[in-house]
């Protein structure tokens, strides 16, 4: 197995990192247009991804109109996670986030930008259905990931096994605190549960791109780079995948 990560891309400034990462994603989207049965994209949410999606949208809007139309027509992506109990219209939902970041700017429909249905009356059944849907679409090709300060990927909170599947999870107090910004700063208003793809589905992607920015992620990134895989650091299971790129800015790698 090659050394972990397969590629470590470092840029001092986060903006330069996003340019580099969006350039590779743009290239993969161009390549997808030439494939007969491309795998869907695996997408993530969170503050880290916002400048990346903005940089990507800018690049794609410079494409010739017919090529952009072909991209639009063939777009299919699966997001990692969604809060349980939030309808898509809720401004704090990840569905809303994706509509704002990519759906509206690129003219993509909800059916093309898939997320788990957090408003389903039976979240466990919705999670199982979402995992099956991704599997029957072939699994993700290019998988984007952010990193939680507690080492989560998607909403796979520690402790988490490498074979965890798409399911309903309880969010830790640390995660609810970290994500309170969209809930008037009140962690108690952050839903206590979410649906997330499991580490198992994430590891089935063709290539994995973990994007880590800011000094708040420095400690967890050091652990990820130096500790062996453990249930206490769900992102550490990525070490078992042969094609992992870590994209980090100077603050996260300091
Ligand atoms: C959130 C999401 C993840 C995200 C991560 C980092 O809780 N569930 O998908 O990648 O934590 O978030 P941020 O980029 O806001 O730091």
Boltz pocket constraint, residues with backbone or C-beta under 6 A from the ligand:
constraints:
  - pocket:
      binder: B
      contacts: [[A, 44], [A, 45], [A, 46], [A, 47], [A, 48], [A, 49], [A, 80], [A, 81], [A, 145], [A, 146], [A, 147], [A, 148], [A, 152], [A, 153], [A, 154], [A, 155], [A, 175], [A, 179]]
      max_distance: 6.0
